[in-house]
Amino acid sequence: MHLIPDPNLIAGMERAEDAGVYRISDDLAVIQTLDFFTPIVDDPYTFGQVAAANALSDVYAMGGKPLTAMNIVCFPVKTMDMAILNEILSGGLDKLHEAGVTLVGGHSVEDKELKYGLSVTGTIHPQRVILNTGAQADDRLILTKPLGTGIINTALKGGMADEVAVAKSVKCMVALNKKASELMLTVDTHACTDVTGFGLLGHACEMIEGTDVGLVINSADVPYFPEVVELSEMGMIPGGLHRNREFRMNMVEFNPDVLLFMSDVLFDPQTSGGLLIAVPEPQAALLVEKMHKEGIEEAAIIGDVVAHPKGRIVVR
């Protein structure tokens, strides 16, 4: 596929960025993204909330402000009650209202499999775009949400997840990354991405692939839902986790003393996960403190950006 170069394109398809960014003028750029998927929870309203929060997250990861959104709907009209679709759309709309984003339309098609999501447009100053690359040696890594939603969702589908674990997972997935994004703009953030389908390590690999730095992840500092330990040991592993591990293990080295279940947790595909932020070491603790005060309770420093090994991740 041949892409036509455009001097106004700040972020496009050339790298695995979270969203596209296009310069309109010297002080204005637009951010564009879209995401949709099949239900990962049973309740339609909650599914709508999760899908909306997930779609908005890419704009937040780049430091932008989402402004408008359009619904993307695939719905089995012949086999499913339209009331279910109304609940899904209500959940999405309420989450957009919380984010201060205006729904301006959308598109629907009849499909045998239910799917829902949104396309989102936001704005940002062209000089203030935060890419997923740009991390510098001696930066610290901050993760803003706990891991394990993929494992819990898999256990839910198999009837093996208890109500407490599901409630924790849902609360995490419906939470906007809005406040975390706003707070990261108060420090000299060098890079950011949101942790979604490729898992923490998959998205971390994207941050350093082809760069002059590597990462060290301290597994003991990574926040996760405690329930996933037992679920992982029971084999409640999503297929995407195996694909993530197979695709990226060539860039990752686990120290022998890392607990076995942590490999599953670190490759677990997340839905509407947190932000992974690279911040200069002197400002990292301050940023985490600000996040805790603003209710982002699980935010934690989980590792460091290092000069060696270049282009690799060491989990210890």
C-alpha positions as CSV (number, residue, x, y, z in Angstrom):
1,M,0.0,0.0,0.0
2,H,1.5,3.3,-1.1
3,L,0.8,6.3,1.2
4,I,0.9,9.8,-0.2
5,P,3.1,12.0,2.0
6,D,1.4,15.0,3.5
7,P,3.4,17.7,5.4
8,N,0.4,18.4,7.7
9,L,0.2,14.8,8.9
10,I,1.7,14.6,12.4
11,A,0.7,11.0,13.1
12,G,-0.6,8.6,10.6
13,M,-0.3,4.9,9.5
14,E,3.5,4.9,9.4
15,R,3.7,3.9,13.1
16,A,1.4,2.2,15.5
17,E,0.1,5.4,17.0
18,D,-3.1,5.6,19.1
19,A,-4.8,8.0,16.7
20,G,-4.3,10.1,13.6
21,V,-3.3,13.7,14.0
22,Y,-3.6,16.3,11.2
23,R,-2.4,19.9,11.4
24,I,-5.1,22.5,10.4
25,S,-3.1,25.6,11.3
26,D,-0.1,26.6,13.3
27,D,-2.0,26.3,16.5
28,L,-4.6,23.7,15.8
29,A,-4.6,20.0,14.9
30,V,-7.4,17.4,14.8
31,I,-7.1,14.0,16.3
32,Q,-9.2,11.1,14.7
33,T,-9.7,7.6,16.0
34,L,-12.3,4.9,16.0
35,D,-12.9,1.6,17.8
36,F,-15.7,-0.9,18.1
37,F,-16.0,-4.5,19.3
38,T,-18.4,-7.3,20.4
39,P,-19.9,-7.2,23.9
40,I,-17.5,-8.0,26.7
41,V,-20.0,-7.7,29.5
42,D,-23.6,-9.0,29.8
43,D,-25.4,-5.7,30.6
44,P,-26.1,-3.6,27.4
45,Y,-25.9,-0.2,29.1
46,T,-22.6,-1.1,30.7
47,F,-21.3,-2.4,27.4
48,G,-22.2,1.0,25.8
49,Q,-20.3,2.8,28.6
50,V,-17.2,0.6,28.2
51,A,-17.2,1.0,24.4
52,A,-17.4,4.8,24.6
53,A,-14.7,5.1,27.3
54,N,-12.5,2.8,25.2
55,A,-12.9,4.9,22.0
56,L,-12.3,8.2,23.8
57,S,-9.1,6.8,25.3
58,D,-6.9,7.2,22.2
59,V,-7.5,10.9,22.2
60,Y,-6.6,11.2,25.8
61,A,-3.5,9.2,25.3
62,M,-2.2,11.8,22.9
63,G,-2.9,14.6,25.3
64,G,-5.9,15.8,23.2
65,K,-9.4,17.0,24.0
66,P,-12.2,14.9,22.4
67,L,-15.0,17.1,21.0
68,T,-17.4,15.0,18.9
69,A,-18.2,11.4,18.3
70,M,-20.2,9.2,15.9
71,N,-21.8,5.8,16.7
72,I,-20.8,2.7,14.9
73,V,-23.4,0.0,15.2
74,C,-23.7,-3.6,13.9
75,F,-26.9,-5.1,15.1
76,P,-28.9,-8.4,14.5
77,V,-32.3,-6.9,13.9
78,K,-34.0,-10.2,13.3
79,T,-32.8,-12.0,16.4
80,M,-32.3,-9.3,19.1
81,D,-34.7,-6.9,20.7
82,M,-34.2,-3.2,19.7
83,A,-34.5,-2.3,23.4
84,I,-31.0,-3.8,23.9
85,L,-29.6,-1.5,21.2
86,N,-31.3,1.5,23.0
87,E,-29.7,0.5,26.2
88,I,-26.2,0.2,24.6
89,L,-26.6,3.6,22.9
90,S,-27.8,5.2,26.2
91,G,-24.7,3.9,28.0
92,G,-22.5,5.3,25.3
93,L,-24.3,8.7,25.3
94,D,-24.1,9.0,29.1
95,K,-20.3,8.4,29.0
96,L,-19.9,11.0,26.2
97,H,-21.9,13.5,28.4
98,E,-19.5,12.7,31.3
99,A,-16.5,13.4,28.9
100,G,-18.1,16.6,27.6
101,V,-18.2,15.2,24.1
102,T,-21.1,15.8,21.6
103,L,-22.7,12.9,19.7
104,V,-23.2,14.2,16.1
105,G,-24.5,11.1,14.3
106,G,-23.3,7.6,13.3
107,H,-24.0,4.7,11.1
108,S,-25.6,1.3,11.6
109,V,-25.7,-1.9,9.6
110,E,-27.6,-5.2,10.1
111,D,-25.2,-7.9,11.2
112,K,-25.5,-11.4,12.7
113,E,-23.1,-10.3,15.4
114,L,-23.6,-7.3,17.7
115,K,-20.9,-4.7,17.6
116,Y,-20.7,-1.2,19.0
117,G,-18.2,1.6,19.2
118,L,-17.5,5.2,18.1
119,S,-15.4,7.3,15.9
120,V,-14.0,10.3,17.8
121,T,-12.7,13.6,16.8
122,G,-10.6,15.8,19.1
123,T,-8.3,18.8,19.0
124,I,-4.7,19.5,20.2
125,H,-2.0,22.1,19.6
126,P,0.4,20.7,16.9
127,Q,3.4,21.3,19.1
128,R,1.9,19.5,22.1
129,V,1.0,16.1,20.6
130,I,2.2,13.3,22.9
131,L,3.2,10.3,20.8
132,N,3.7,6.7,22.0
133,T,7.4,7.1,21.1
134,G,9.7,9.7,22.6
135,A,10.5,8.1,25.9
136,Q,14.0,9.0,27.1
137,A,16.5,7.1,29.2
138,D,16.0,7.7,32.9
139,D,12.3,8.4,32.5
140,R,10.0,6.5,34.8
141,L,6.9,4.5,33.6
142,I,3.5,5.2,35.2
143,L,0.5,2.9,34.7
144,T,-2.9,4.4,35.7
145,K,-5.2,1.4,35.8
146,P,-4.8,-2.2,37.1
147,L,-4.4,-5.1,34.6
148,G,-6.5,-8.2,34.2
149,T,-9.8,-7.2,32.5
150,G,-9.2,-9.7,29.7
151,I,-8.7,-12.6,32.0
152,I,-11.8,-11.6,34.1
153,N,-13.9,-11.1,31.0
154,T,-12.9,-14.6,29.8
155,A,-13.8,-16.1,33.1
156,L,-17.2,-14.3,33.0
157,K,-18.0,-15.9,29.6
158,G,-17.0,-19.2,31.1
159,G,-19.2,-18.7,34.2
160,M,-16.1,-18.8,36.4
161,A,-15.8,-15.1,37.6
162,D,-17.3,-14.0,40.9
163,E,-19.4,-10.9,41.2
164,V,-16.6,-9.0,43.1
165,A,-14.1,-9.5,40.3
166,V,-16.5,-8.6,37.6
167,A,-17.6,-5.4,39.5
168,K,-14.0,-4.3,39.9
169,S,-13.3,-5.0,36.2
170,V,-16.4,-3.1,35.0
171,K,-15.6,-0.1,37.3
172,C,-12.1,0.0,35.7
173,M,-13.3,-0.3,32.1
174,V,-16.0,2.4,32.4
175,A,-13.6,4.9,34.0
176,L,-12.5,7.7,31.6
177,N,-8.8,8.4,31.1
178,K,-9.8,12.1,31.0
179,K,-8.4,13.1,34.4
180,A,-5.2,11.1,33.9
181,S,-4.6,12.8,30.6
182,E,-5.2,16.2,32.0
183,L,-2.8,15.5,34.9
184,M,0.0,14.2,32.6
185,L,-0.1,17.5,30.8
186,T,1.0,19.3,34.0
187,V,4.4,17.6,33.8
188,D,7.0,17.1,31.0
189,T,5.5,13.9,29.6
190,H,7.7,12.4,26.9
191,A,5.5,9.6,25.7
192,C,2.1,8.0,26.3
193,T,-0.1,5.2,25.1
194,D,-3.2,3.5,26.3
195,V,-3.1,-0.1,27.3
196,T,-5.7,-2.0,25.2
197,G,-5.8,-5.1,23.1
198,F,-2.0,-5.8,22.8
199,G,-1.6,-5.9,26.6
200,L,0.8,-3.9,28.7
201,L,3.9,-5.5,27.2
202,G,2.6,-5.3,23.6
203,H,2.0,-1.6,23.9
204,A,5.2,-1.1,25.8
205,C,7.0,-2.8,22.8
206,E,5.4,-0.2,20.5
207,M,6.9,2.6,22.7
208,I,10.4,1.4,22.1
209,E,10.4,-0.5,18.8
210,G,13.0,1.1,16.5
211,T,14.2,3.6,19.2
212,D,17.4,4.0,21.1
213,V,15.9,3.0,24.5
214,G,14.6,-0.1,26.3
215,L,12.4,-0.6,29.3
216,V,12.7,-2.3,32.7
217,I,9.4,-3.4,34.2
218,N,9.2,-4.1,38.0
219,S,6.6,-6.8,38.1
220,A,6.0,-6.4,41.9
221,D,4.9,-2.8,41.3
222,V,2.4,-3.5,38.5
223,P,-1.2,-3.0,39.7
224,Y,-3.6,-5.9,38.8
225,F,-6.8,-7.4,40.1
226,P,-5.9,-10.0,42.7
227,E,-8.6,-12.3,41.5
228,V,-6.7,-12.9,38.2
229,V,-4.0,-15.0,40.0
230,E,-6.4,-17.9,40.6
231,L,-8.2,-17.4,37.2
232,S,-4.9,-17.5,35.4
233,E,-3.9,-20.7,37.2
234,M,-7.3,-22.2,36.2
235,G,-6.5,-21.5,32.5
236,M,-9.0,-18.6,32.1
237,I,-6.8,-17.1,29.4
238,P,-8.2,-15.1,26.4
239,G,-7.0,-16.1,22.9
240,G,-5.6,-12.6,22.4
241,L,-3.2,-13.2,25.3
242,H,-1.5,-16.1,23.6
243,R,-1.3,-14.1,20.3
244,N,0.2,-11.1,22.2
245,R,2.9,-13.3,23.8
246,E,3.8,-15.1,20.5
247,F,4.1,-11.8,18.7
248,R,6.2,-9.9,21.2
249,M,8.2,-12.4,23.2
250,N,11.2,-11.8,21.0
251,M,11.5,-8.3,22.5
252,V,10.9,-9.4,26.1
253,E,13.1,-11.1,28.7
254,F,11.6,-12.3,32.0
255,N,13.9,-12.7,35.0
256,P,13.7,-16.3,36.5
257,D,12.2,-15.1,39.8
258,V,9.2,-13.4,38.1
259,L,6.0,-15.2,39.2
260,L,4.5,-17.3,36.4
261,F,1.0,-15.7,36.4
262,M,2.6,-12.2,35.8
263,S,3.5,-13.2,32.3
264,D,-0.3,-13.7,31.7
265,V,-1.1,-10.5,33.4
266,L,1.4,-8.5,31.4
267,F,0.3,-9.8,28.1
268,D,-3.4,-9.8,28.9
269,P,-5.5,-7.9,26.3
270,Q,-7.2,-5.0,28.1
271,T,-10.5,-3.3,27.2
272,S,-10.5,0.5,28.0
273,G,-7.3,0.1,30.0
274,G,-5.2,2.8,31.6
275,L,-2.5,5.1,30.3
276,L,1.2,4.1,30.2
277,I,3.2,7.3,30.6
278,A,6.9,8.0,30.3
279,V,7.8,10.9,32.6
280,P,11.2,12.4,33.7
281,E,12.2,10.8,37.0
282,P,12.1,14.0,39.1
283,Q,8.4,14.5,38.2
284,A,7.1,11.0,38.3
285,A,6.3,10.7,42.0
286,L,4.6,14.1,42.0
287,L,2.4,13.0,39.1
288,V,1.4,9.8,40.8
289,E,0.6,11.8,44.0
290,K,-1.6,14.1,42.0
291,M,-3.4,11.2,40.5
292,H,-4.0,9.6,43.8
293,K,-5.5,12.8,45.1
294,E,-7.8,13.0,42.1
295,G,-9.2,9.5,42.7
296,I,-6.9,7.5,40.3
297,E,-6.1,5.2,43.2
298,E,-4.2,2.4,41.3
299,A,-1.8,4.7,39.5
300,A,1.8,3.4,40.1
301,I,5.3,3.8,38.9
302,I,6.0,0.4,37.4
303,G,9.5,0.7,35.8
304,D,12.1,2.7,34.0
305,V,13.2,3.7,30.5
306,V,16.9,2.6,30.1
307,A,19.6,3.1,27.5
308,H,20.4,-0.6,27.5
309,P,19.2,-3.0,26.4
310,K,18.1,-0.9,23.5
311,G,14.8,-2.0,21.9
312,R,14.1,-4.7,24.5
313,I,12.1,-5.0,27.7
314,V,13.4,-6.7,30.9
315,V,10.7,-7.8,33.4
316,R,12.1,-8.4,36.8
